[in-house]
Amino acid sequence: MTSRRDFLKAMGASVAGMALSGLNGAMAAPLTSKEWASAKKDKVKIAYIGIGNRGGQNIDEFAKTGMVEVTCLCDVDMGARHTQKVMNMYPKAKRFRNFREMFEKASGDFEAVCASVPDHMHFPIAMMALSYGKHIYLEKPMCRTFLEGELMMEMAKRHPEVVTQVGNQGHSEANYFQFKAWKDAGIIKDVTAITAHMNNPRRWHKYDADMIQMPGGEPMPQGIDWDTWVGPCEYLGYSEKYHQGNWRCWYNYGMGALGDWGAHLLDTAHEFLNLGLPYEVTMKYAKGHNDYFYPFSSTILFRFAARDGMPPCDVTWYDGLDNLPPLPKGYGSSEYNANVPSTNQGNTPVSKLNPGKEIYSRDLIFKGGSHGSTLKIIPSEKAAEMKDKLPVVPKSPSNHYVNFLRACLGTEKTRSPFEINGVLSQVFCLGVIAQRLNTQLFFDPRTKQFTNNEFANALLAGMPPRRGWEDFYKVK
């Protein structure tokens, strides 16, 4: 039995650079991604892990590029109704229920992986892909614990030949290029506060906040590999409350609304304003706080210090149907981004306030939506005054999927690699700890430790992995 103290000690050693055993052991991949890239070709051989629901959407997007050859399909629920479409699309692809078996038996058949799986499985799949030298497109959020993000960034640094891309698609769309152009031109400068909000009905549940234990013990659907689905987490019996998107609301498996939507709302501001890690994370409001799932509504304050000549910046996050943020004068209407992907829960009606953000600088106020939505200057009178001062914004040379594939082929660099997205994901991990403890936390970005709460420090690593999953936490 691994104690929490032993686990944290071992993890600290691995982050510090201790060379430990790899995941693939003696079974090295016949061809690394670097070797694949040396062969002249137009398509990338790809394996898909997670092929239903969001996985199916990603697979459709990759298919549109005409740049992939699909060789392997993997899903713990292979053969279920939600996986049938993709299985029928690629009848000749090798099929697996366990991703570890796919790497061990078929790694010579692919050079890249797309993983569209629950948040708690992002880390082990990414670490295995990196250890095998396989390019990885990973759905957001990149990690579920702060330590996972640390190890993933370290592993990617040690394998620079491997291309990584996190699936916050807005990082290849208009908002990315506009924010950079406006920042470089001095339009966006001296930002002191940002508000981000997700208040529509999507992703919300109606579980009992007074529950005293996690659900489980329901009849297992035929054919599902539940042990692999649980992964490194504490083993709990099957429940439909965890499966097919329901996992997002549980601390054990998901990152809540913050992890789900924060990557689509705060990604460009975090990168181009060089926010890094906050020095304070405070839970300002929590409705239905409990030990097992995310509050029904949350308000979280992140405070970032002055850096690179920019002033301190407060970022306030709002989620929940009844937890709307204050809006600036002249805000106008709440615009809906029709390009937001649907879910297996179906499309939901537009709410009073759609997912978006407001950016406050000393001279200007900007409002924006989610994903690739561009910013607007408000109020309209100020926008008209600034119109002739705005720089030309370059068009994106490639969408997020083409960007990843071109990077695999050596002709572009990914826009949301682990070294960029990892720190943003760690910010969300700190926010989740504040949600879970429902308190004010002070964090030292240099030591990467909380200074006022030892329980919070323990949550930076989370629970030790189950037996048989320890090697994923070793960096080589």
PEMODA-V977200 format. One record per residue. N is the residue number from 0. RES is the residue in one small letter. PSI is psi in degrees with one decimal (NA if undefined). NEAR is the number of other ideal C-beta (glycine too) atoms within 8 Angstrom. Layout:
# PEMODA-V977200
N/RES/PSI/NEAR  N/RES/PSI/NEAR
This chain:
# PEMODA-V977200
0/m/125.5/2  1/t/123.2/7  2/s/158.8/7  3/r/-40.4/9  4/r/-45.1/6  5/d/-39.9/9  6/f/-46.7/12  7/l/-38.5/10  8/k/-43.3/8  9/a/-38.7/9  10/m/-38.9/12  11/g/-37.7/8  12/a/-39.4/8  13/s/-38.7/13  14/v/-34.1/11  15/a/-10.2/6  16/g/12.3/6  17/m/127.6/7  18/a/115.0/5  19/l/171.2/8  20/s/144.9/6  21/g/176.5/9  22/l/-30.8/10  23/n/-10.3/13  24/g/-134.5/6  25/a/-14.5/4  26/m/74.1/6  27/a/148.6/6  28/a/136.3/11  29/p/-36.0/5  30/l/128.0/7  31/t/168.1/9  32/s/-35.0/14  33/k/-40.0/8  34/e/-38.7/8  35/w/-44.7/10  36/a/-25.6/10  37/s/-19.5/5  38/a/131.0/6  39/k/122.3/2  40/k/166.7/5  41/d/-13.1/3  42/k/154.5/7  43/v/127.0/12  44/k/123.2/12  45/i/147.0/14  46/a/138.7/17  47/y/128.1/16  48/i/115.4/15  49/g/98.6/12  50/i/4.6/15  51/g/164.2/13  52/n/-117.6/11  53/r/-35.2/11  54/g/-41.9/16  55/g/-37.0/13  56/q/-43.9/10  57/n/-40.2/15  58/i/-40.2/14  59/d/-42.3/8  60/e/-40.5/10  61/f/-37.4/13  62/a/-36.5/9  63/k/-25.1/7  64/t/-25.3/10  65/g/17.9/5  66/m/10.0/10  67/v/149.5/12  68/e/113.6/7  69/v/119.9/12  70/t/-26.2/11  71/c/142.9/14  72/l/136.6/15  73/c/131.0/15  74/d/136.6/13  75/v/-19.9/10  76/d/40.0/14  77/m/126.8/14  78/g/-8.9/7  79/a/164.8/12  80/r/-41.5/4  81/h/-6.4/11  82/t/-7.5/14  83/q/-39.5/9  84/k/-49.0/8  85/v/-38.1/14  86/m/-37.5/13  87/n/-28.5/7  88/m/-33.8/9  89/y/68.8/9  90/p/-21.7/6  91/k/-8.4/3  92/a/142.4/9  93/k/145.7/9  94/r/138.9/9  95/f/152.9/13  96/r/-20.9/11  97/n/119.2/10  98/f/-30.5/12  99/r/-39.8/8  100/e/-37.4/9  101/m/-45.5/15  102/f/-42.3/14  103/e/-36.0/9  104/k/-23.5/7  105/a/17.8/13  106/s/-22.1/14  107/g/-7.5/6  108/d/-8.9/9  109/f/156.4/12  110/e/-12.9/12  111/a/156.0/17  112/v/139.2/14  113/c/120.9/15  114/a/116.4/16  115/s/78.6/14  116/v/169.6/10  117/p/153.4/9  118/d/-37.2/12  119/h/-11.5/13  120/m/-1.3/11  121/h/-45.4/16  122/f/-56.2/15  123/p/-37.1/11  124/i/-43.0/15  125/a/-41.9/16  126/m/-36.9/14  127/m/-40.3/14  128/a/-46.0/14  129/l/-40.4/15  130/s/-28.1/11  131/y/0.2/13  132/g/31.7/11  133/k/133.7/16  134/h/146.7/15  135/i/124.0/16  136/y/116.7/12  137/l/128.0/14  138/e/153.2/11  139/k/161.0/13  140/p/152.5/14  141/m/-38.8/14  142/c/166.4/14  143/r/-19.3/14  144/t/157.6/12  145/f/-42.3/13  146/l/-40.8/11  147/e/-45.2/12  148/g/-40.4/15  149/e/-46.0/12  150/l/-38.3/15  151/m/-41.3/16  152/m/-39.3/12  153/e/-42.2/12  154/m/-42.2/13  155/a/-36.9/15  156/k/-35.5/8  157/r/-10.9/8  158/h/66.0/9  159/p/-15.8/6  160/e/-12.4/7  161/v/131.3/13  162/v/132.7/12  163/t/144.6/13  164/q/128.3/15  165/v/141.4/16  166/g/47.3/12  167/n/90.7/12  168/q/-25.2/11  169/g/-17.4/14  170/h/-0.6/13  171/s/11.4/13  172/e/-172.3/13  173/a/-37.9/11  174/n/-37.9/14  175/y/-50.7/15  176/f/-33.7/12  177/q/-47.0/11  178/f/-44.1/13  179/k/-44.8/10  180/a/-42.1/12  181/w/-35.0/13  182/k/-46.9/12  183/d/-32.2/7  184/a/-3.0/8  185/g/10.4/6  186/i/-47.1/11  187/i/109.1/14  188/k/159.5/10  189/d/46.9/8  190/v/127.3/14  191/t/-17.5/10  192/a/145.9/10  193/i/135.5/14  194/t/131.3/12  195/a/143.5/13  196/h/143.7/14  197/m/100.7/12  198/n/14.5/14  199/n/171.4/12  200/p/-9.8/7  201/r/137.5/7  202/r/4.6/10  203/w/153.7/8  204/h/177.8/7  205/k/44.0/3  206/y/166.8/8  207/d/115.0/4  208/a/-9.6/9  209/d/9.9/5  210/m/150.6/10  211/i/0.0/3  212/q/161.3/4  213/m/149.1/9  214/p/167.5/10  215/g/172.2/8  216/g/16.2/6  217/e/160.3/9  218/p/133.6/4  219/m/130.1/7  220/p/142.5/9  221/q/132.2/4  222/g/-5.2/7  223/i/138.6/11  224/d/83.6/9  225/w/-33.8/9  226/d/-42.2/6  227/t/-37.1/11  228/w/-42.9/12  229/v/-33.6/10  230/g/-136.0/10  231/p/-4.6/9  232/c/166.6/11  233/e/135.0/7  234/y/126.9/7  235/l/146.8/11  236/g/160.5/7  237/y/142.6/13  238/s/138.3/12  239/e/-15.3/8  240/k/-10.9/8  241/y/-23.4/11  242/h/156.5/11  243/q/60.8/8  244/g/-21.1/10  245/n/-18.6/11  246/w/-21.1/12  247/r/-28.3/13  248/c/-6.0/11  249/w/134.8/14  250/y/-34.8/10  251/n/-32.5/10  252/y/-28.2/12  253/g/-177.5/16  254/m/16.8/12  255/g/-165.6/13  256/a/-32.7/11  257/l/-50.0/15  258/g/-33.5/16  259/d/-44.7/14  260/w/-20.9/12  261/g/-36.6/15  262/a/-23.4/16  263/h/-12.6/12  264/l/-33.0/13  265/l/1.7/13  266/d/-49.9/15  267/t/-40.5/12  268/a/-41.9/14  269/h/-43.4/11  270/e/-53.1/9  271/f/-16.5/10  272/l/3.3/11  273/n/45.8/8  274/l/-37.2/11  275/g/-137.2/7  276/l/145.1/11  277/p/160.8/13  278/y/-10.7/10  279/e/139.0/11  280/v/116.4/15  281/t/128.3/11  282/m/110.6/14  283/k/-26.2/7  284/y/136.4/8  285/a/122.3/11  286/k/124.3/11  287/g/35.2/8  288/h/136.4/8  289/n/-179.3/9  290/d/-9.8/3  291/y/-40.3/8  292/f/164.7/9  293/y/148.4/10  294/p/154.1/11  295/f/-31.2/8  296/s/143.3/13  297/s/144.0/18  298/t/122.7/12  299/i/130.1/14  300/l/124.0/12  301/f/129.4/14  302/r/124.3/13  303/f/140.2/13  304/a/167.7/7  305/a/144.3/5  306/r/143.7/9  307/d/40.0/4  308/g/4.1/3  309/m/148.5/11  310/p/165.1/8  311/p/152.0/8  312/c/130.4/13  313/d/129.4/11  314/v/122.7/16  315/t/126.5/14  316/w/132.5/14  317/y/131.5/14  318/d/162.5/13  319/g/149.3/13  320/l/-25.5/10  321/d/21.2/6  322/n/63.1/13  323/l/140.3/8  324/p/160.0/10  325/p/142.3/4  326/l/146.7/6  327/p/156.8/10  328/k/137.2/4  329/g/15.7/10  330/y/-40.2/8  331/g/-154.5/7  332/s/158.4/3  333/s/111.1/7  334/e/142.3/8  335/y/133.5/7  336/n/106.6/12  337/a/-12.2/4  338/n/-0.9/6  339/v/126.3/8  340/p/145.4/6  341/s/173.1/5  342/t/174.5/10  343/n/-11.1/8  344/q/-4.7/7  345/g/170.3/6  346/n/144.3/3  347/t/154.8/8  348/p/154.3/5  349/v/135.9/5  350/s/-178.1/10  351/k/-34.6/5  352/l/116.2/11  353/n/161.8/13  354/p/131.8/13  355/g/-166.6/15  356/k/155.9/13  357/e/131.6/14  358/i/122.1/14  359/y/117.1/10  360/s/177.7/12  361/r/-23.9/6  362/d/-29.5/5  363/l/157.4/9  364/i/134.3/13  365/f/145.9/12  366/k/147.4/13  367/g/166.0/12  368/g/-149.8/11  369/s/172.3/12  370/h/-122.9/12  371/g/10.5/12  372/s/137.3/13  373/t/161.4/8  374/l/151.2/13  375/k/144.2/8  376/i/133.6/9  377/i/153.1/13  378/p/177.4/9  379/s/-33.8/8  380/e/-39.2/7  381/k/-36.8/12  382/a/-42.5/11  383/a/-38.6/7  384/e/-33.2/6  385/m/-6.6/11  386/k/-46.4/7  387/d/-7.8/4  388/k/-7.0/5  389/l/137.4/8  390/p/162.9/8  391/v/130.7/4  392/v/122.5/9  393/p/150.7/6  394/k/151.9/6  395/s/131.1/10  396/p/-12.6/4  397/s/145.0/9  398/n/179.3/10  399/h/-35.2/15  400/y/-44.7/12  401/v/-39.4/10  402/n/-44.7/14  403/f/-46.7/14  404/l/-39.7/14  405/r/-35.5/10  406/a/-38.2/14  407/c/-34.6/13  408/l/-3.4/10  409/g/15.9/5  410/t/-11.4/5  411/e/171.3/8  412/k/142.1/5  413/t/148.5/11  414/r/-18.5/11  415/s/59.3/13  416/p/170.6/13  417/f/-37.3/12  418/e/-21.7/8  419/i/-50.6/10  420/n/-24.7/16  421/g/-43.0/15  422/v/-39.1/12  423/l/-43.9/15  424/s/-35.1/16  425/q/-34.4/13  426/v/-43.7/15  427/f/-37.4/14  428/c/-39.3/15  429/l/-38.4/15  430/g/-39.1/14  431/v/-38.9/13  432/i/-41.2/14  433/a/-39.1/16  434/q/-44.9/16  435/r/-40.2/8  436/l/-14.9/12  437/n/57.5/8  438/t/-177.3/8  439/q/132.0/9  440/l/139.8/15  441/f/131.5/9  442/f/137.8/14  443/d/106.0/10  444/p/-19.9/10  445/r/-47.3/4  446/t/-14.7/5  447/k/47.3/10  448/q/148.6/8  449/f/144.7/12  450/t/-5.6/6  451/n/10.3/6  452/n/107.6/9  453/e/-30.8/6  454/f/-41.3/7  455/a/-38.2/12  456/n/-38.3/9  457/a/-33.9/9  458/l/-11.8/11  459/l/-32.8/14  460/a/-26.1/12  461/g/-168.9/8  462/m/148.8/6  463/p/150.7/8  464/p/156.8/11  465/r/157.2/10  466/r/134.5/5  467/g/-8.8/4  468/w/5.1/11  469/e/-34.6/9  470/d/-20.6/8  471/f/-19.8/12  472/y/17.6/11  473/k/131.7/11  474/v/134.5/12  475/k/NA/8
